[in-house]
């Protein structure tokens, strides 16, 4: 339909997509064929480390390491990764530029929701630090102008001036995920289909232990609902009340919130007070899930899990009191 609309526009004519005849056909298609969107697998920090270990120790390896780490830490789309330039207005097709600072790197990006800034701090280890990976690539590739992520010569010894396609990012992720043996429970063809450029963004959204609004800002989403679609967790709850420190953190957060209002709040609402959770056997998309609250790699016994959860709920309320 978008193609037809474009074709009409090229001929100086207008196709009304809201026409009742078109709307009726589209409604029929949705009724018959509609299904939940197929989501790509999230690449979590432990997955990323395994993927980095598969890269060669040459110029291409330096470049691809920087792509994966910057893409993950910034929650970038694959098109945003390859559109980065070294400086502002270096090239006409630039989608943004980088500023390397003492404490990290600042990316200025032109995304779907307009221009935004993405801050990436230095990591605790050079092996997984996105800023270190980027500076190493720029140094050894001798890039000080134009596109940051470019192709290399056939022998892999020299960087060219040719900007990479966003398809390179997708191929890189699929290749590294396969080589790293991610999701070994699935056939290889299915494993490859599970991962794509969006896996980096989904991985950041799923693993970031910060308030949701900061994740939304980093990803450049216009709404929190879109950010939640990217949050996929395979092995733990967002708020695991079987952990005493989680219950105590929640209680302290509620207490501090009351004090911040100068005691004007007349109550606190805890939304985790159901004393059982083992009845949850599917995620919001209908996919089966197994709960592993104690993180031992084995699905929890329902009775033991419910007992631990109930204890956590009461511990949270008692700690708040």
DOFIFI-629022 format. One record per residue (C-alpha): x, y, z; residue number from 1. Coordinates in pm, whole numbers, always signed. Each point is the difference from the previous one (the first is absolute). Layout:
REM DOFIFI-629022
{pt {X,Y,Z},NUM};
...
//
This chain:
REM DOFIFI-629022
{pt {+0,+0,+0},1};
{pt {+287,+238,+76},2};
{pt {+149,-83,-340},3};
{pt {-327,+75,-175},4};
{pt {-32,+330,+187},5};
{pt {+354,+95,-104},6};
{pt {-76,-94,-362},7};
{pt {-312,+217,-4},8};
{pt {+197,+291,+146},9};
{pt {+264,-29,-275},10};
{pt {-281,+44,-254},11};
{pt {-137,+307,+174},12};
{pt {-303,-187,+129},13};
{pt {-121,-86,+349},14};
{pt {-98,-336,+145},15};
{pt {-221,+36,+308},16};
{pt {+110,-278,+233},17};
{pt {-298,+76,+227},18};
{pt {-254,-66,-274},19};
{pt {-270,-232,+134},20};
{pt {+65,-262,-269},21};
{pt {+372,-19,+85},22};
{pt {-74,+8,+375},23};
{pt {-245,-288,-39},24};
{pt {+253,-219,-181},25};
{pt {+273,+75,+257},26};
{pt {-238,-80,+284},27};
{pt {-78,-334,-161},28};
{pt {+370,-79,-37},29};
{pt {+60,+80,+366},30};
{pt {-289,-221,+110},31};
{pt {+122,-296,-201},32};
{pt {+378,+25,+21},33};
{pt {+81,+217,+302},34};
{pt {+243,-152,+252},35};
{pt {+239,+135,+264},36};
{pt {+322,+148,-138},37};
{pt {+296,-237,-20},38};
{pt {+253,+132,+248},39};
{pt {+373,-44,-36},40};
{pt {+202,-152,+281},41};
{pt {+166,+244,+239},42};
{pt {+378,-10,+26},43};
{pt {+78,+23,+372},44};
{pt {+340,+101,+146},45};
{pt {+116,-361,+45},46};
{pt {-102,-73,-361},47};
{pt {+193,+303,-121},48};
{pt {+317,-113,+176},49};
{pt {-24,-339,-170},50};
{pt {-52,+170,-338},51};
{pt {+301,+228,+46},52};
{pt {+217,-305,+66},53};
{pt {-70,-128,-352},54};
{pt {+146,+307,-174},55};
{pt {+348,-11,-155},56};
{pt {+286,+214,+133},57};
{pt {+47,+209,-312},58};
{pt {-131,+328,-144},59};
{pt {-338,-151,-92},60};
{pt {-25,-146,+348},61};
{pt {+68,+341,+157},62};
{pt {-271,+158,-214},63};
{pt {-260,-268,+69},64};
{pt {+75,+5,+373},65};
{pt {-65,+376,+3},66};
{pt {-323,-47,-197},67};
{pt {-138,-257,+245},68};
{pt {+100,+186,+316},69};
{pt {-108,+347,-118},70};
{pt {-324,-144,-141},71};
{pt {-81,-176,+327},72};
{pt {+103,+275,+244},73};
{pt {-175,+268,-204},74};
{pt {-307,-209,-81},75};
{pt {+47,+103,-362},76};
{pt {-184,-105,-312},77};
{pt {+226,-159,-260},78};
{pt {-60,+296,-233},79};
{pt {+108,+239,+276},80};
{pt {+324,-194,+58},81};
{pt {+121,+17,-358},82};
{pt {-119,+359,-56},83};
{pt {+240,+142,+262},84};
{pt {+274,+239,-114},85};
{pt {+315,+106,+181},86};
{pt {-107,+364,+12},87};
{pt {-304,+216,-61},88};
{pt {-86,+56,-368},89};
{pt {+287,-218,-123},90};
{pt {-215,-157,-275},91};
{pt {-338,+80,-162},92};
{pt {-147,-339,+96},93};
{pt {+105,+23,+365},94};
{pt {-252,-112,+261},95};
{pt {+200,+135,+295},96};
{pt {+346,+44,+147},97};
{pt {+208,-94,+304},98};
{pt {+185,+195,+268},99};
{pt {+250,-198,+206},100};
{pt {+23,+149,+349},101};
{pt {+201,-87,+308},102};
{pt {-281,-198,+164},103};
{pt {-159,-147,-309},104};
{pt {-135,+74,-344},105};
{pt {-290,+223,-103},106};
{pt {-193,-96,-313},107};
{pt {-223,+251,-175},108};
{pt {-247,-191,-215},109};
{pt {-275,+73,-247},110};
{pt {-252,-274,+76},111};
{pt {-365,-69,-69},112};
{pt {-108,+242,+272},113};
{pt {+239,+279,-99},114};
{pt {+344,+97,+127},115};
{pt {+107,-146,+333},116};
{pt {+313,-40,+207},117};
{pt {+115,-339,+126},118};
{pt {+256,-20,+280},119};
{pt {+221,-308,+31},120};
{pt {+226,-23,+306},121};
{pt {+331,-183,+19},122};
{pt {-18,-360,+115},123};
{pt {+180,-161,+292},124};
{pt {+206,-224,-231},125};
{pt {+171,+78,-331},126};
{pt {-125,-333,-139},127};
{pt {-363,+114,+17},128};
{pt {+36,+380,+3},129};
{pt {-179,+155,-300},130};
{pt {+204,+322,+21},131};
{pt {+330,-189,+3},132};
{pt {-114,-215,-294},133};
{pt {-98,+308,-201},134};
{pt {+325,+188,+67},135};
{pt {+207,-307,-86},136};
{pt {-180,-38,-333},137};
{pt {+33,+369,-87},138};
{pt {+370,-3,+89},139};
{pt {+105,-308,-192},140};
{pt {-231,+72,-296},141};
{pt {+133,+359,-7},142};
{pt {-344,+153,-19},143};
{pt {-23,+370,+85},144};
{pt {-261,+112,-254},145};
{pt {-313,-138,-166},146};
{pt {-181,-326,+73},147};
{pt {+115,-185,+312},148};
{pt {-95,-352,-97},149};
{pt {+144,-77,-342},150};
{pt {+103,-303,-203},151};
{pt {+355,-133,+4},152};
{pt {+227,-106,-286},153};
{pt {-4,-360,-121},154};
{pt {+302,-92,+210},155};
{pt {-157,+169,+304},156};
{pt {+301,+221,+62},157};
{pt {-144,+339,-98},158};
{pt {-328,+186,+51},159};
{pt {-169,+142,-311},160};
{pt {-222,+308,-22},161};
{pt {-310,-206,-88},162};
{pt {-274,+22,+263},163};
{pt {-135,-338,+111},164};
{pt {-357,-97,-81},165};
{pt {-239,-61,+288},166};
{pt {-28,-355,-132},167};
{pt {+355,-59,+120},168};
{pt {-118,+52,+360},169};
{pt {-278,-257,-43},170};
{pt {+237,-254,-159},171};
{pt {+259,+62,+271},172};
{pt {-247,-66,+280},173};
{pt {-134,-317,-161},174};
{pt {+350,-131,-69},175};
{pt {+132,+71,+350},176};
{pt {-311,-144,+165},177};
{pt {+45,-320,-201},178};
{pt {+372,-24,+73},179};
{pt {-56,+68,+370},180};
{pt {-255,-280,+21},181};
{pt {-284,+213,+136},182};
{pt {-326,-187,+55},183};
{pt {+153,-348,-49},184};
{pt {-342,-152,+68},185};
{pt {-115,+101,-350},186};
{pt {+100,-116,-351},187};
{pt {+262,+222,-164},188};
{pt {-234,+146,-262},189};
{pt {-250,+103,+265},190};
{pt {+275,+145,+219},191};
{pt {+119,+221,-284},192};
{pt {-353,+126,-67},193};
{pt {-44,+93,+367},194};
{pt {+270,+267,-2},195};
{pt {+16,+329,-192},196};
{pt {+109,+361,+36},197};
{pt {-287,+59,+244},198};
{pt {+148,-262,+234},199};
{pt {+249,+258,+129},200};
{pt {-274,+251,+86},201};
{pt {-214,-269,+157},202};
{pt {+300,-117,+202},203};
{pt {+61,+344,+147},204};
{pt {-369,+49,+79},205};
{pt {-18,-342,+166},206};
{pt {+317,+21,+208},207};
{pt {+24,+366,+104},208};
{pt {-52,+24,+377},209};
{pt {-123,+361,-5},210};
{pt {-332,+179,-1},211};
{pt {-203,-66,-313},212};
{pt {-7,+365,-104},213};
{pt {+380,+1,-39},214};
{pt {-16,-308,-223},215};
{pt {-272,+169,-206},216};
{pt {+221,+310,-44},217};
{pt {+304,-208,-96},218};
{pt {-195,-193,-263},219};
{pt {-167,+313,-136},220};
{pt {-354,-131,+43},221};
{pt {-293,+240,+0},222};
{pt {-197,-211,+247},223};
{pt {+69,-231,+295},224};
{pt {-222,-263,-160},225};
{pt {+240,-34,-293},226};
{pt {+291,-42,+243},227};
{pt {-186,-280,+181},228};
{pt {-33,-190,-326},229};
{pt {+378,-24,-10},230};
{pt {+31,-137,+353},231};
{pt {+41,-377,-17},232};
{pt {+125,-203,+294},233};
{pt {+78,-368,-27},234};
{pt {+98,-85,+353},235};
{pt {-112,+243,+268},236};
{pt {-268,+238,+122},237};
{pt {+39,+374,-32},238};
{pt {-83,+18,+374},239};
{pt {+88,-330,+162},240};
{pt {-146,+23,+349},241};
{pt {+147,-337,+99},242};
{pt {+324,+196,+37},243};
{pt {+2,+183,+338},244};
{pt {+208,+289,-137},245};
{pt {-260,+62,-271},246};
{pt {-282,+17,+255},247};
{pt {+209,+234,+216},248};
{pt {+87,+222,-299},249};
{pt {-370,+31,-90},250};
{pt {-87,+87,+360},251};
{pt {+275,+263,+20},252};
{pt {-106,+150,-334},253};
{pt {-360,+32,+123},254};
{pt {+116,+151,+331},255};
{pt {+223,+255,-173},256};
{pt {-285,+89,-236},257};
{pt {-227,+82,+294},258};
{pt {+270,+215,+163},259};
{pt {+66,+182,-329},260};
{pt {-360,+129,+7},261};
{pt {+49,+143,+353},262};
{pt {-246,-267,+121},263};
{pt {-277,+141,-220},264};
{pt {-68,-348,-144},265};
{pt {-275,-170,+200},266};
{pt {+97,-354,-99},267};
{pt {+216,-228,-210},268};
{pt {-119,-255,-256},269};
{pt {+208,-316,-43},270};
{pt {-91,-185,-319},271};
{pt {+184,-324,+91},272};
{pt {-223,-122,+284},273};
{pt {-132,-319,-164},274};
{pt {+140,-274,+221},275};
{pt {+33,-256,-282},276};
{pt {+164,+23,-342},277};
{pt {+39,-360,-120},278};
{pt {-326,+31,-195},279};
{pt {+187,+211,-257},280};
{pt {+91,-246,-274},281};
{pt {-5,+234,-303},282};
{pt {+144,+339,-86},283};
{pt {-212,+284,-141},284};
{pt {+36,-143,-350},285};
{pt {-125,-346,+96},286};
{pt {+343,-163,-5},287};
{pt {+56,-266,+267},288};
{pt {+240,+99,+278},289};
{pt {+170,-180,+285},290};
{pt {+71,+188,+322},291};
{pt {+350,-25,+146},292};
{pt {-13,+249,+287},293};
{pt {+301,-146,+181},294};
{pt {+203,+7,-323},295};
{pt {+136,-353,+27},296};
{pt {-79,-81,-362},297};
{pt {-291,-230,+92},298};
{pt {-372,+83,-8},299};
{pt {-126,+66,+355},300};
{pt {-227,-234,+191},301};
{pt {-335,+191,+5},302};
{pt {-68,-52,+371},303};
{pt {+352,+101,+105},304};
{pt {-6,+300,-231},305};
{pt {-337,+123,+128},306};
{pt {+119,-36,+360},307};
{pt {+313,+207,-74},308};
{pt {-203,+261,-187},309};
{pt {-254,+31,+283},310};
{pt {+281,+46,+251},311};
{pt {+148,+273,-223},312};
{pt {-332,+185,-24},313};
{pt {-38,+14,+378},314};
{pt {+367,+90,+41},315};
{pt {-51,+296,-233},316};
{pt {-300,+128,+196},317};
{pt {+169,-55,+337},318};
{pt {+316,+177,-118},319};
{pt {-207,+297,-114},320};
{pt {-179,+18,+337},321};
//
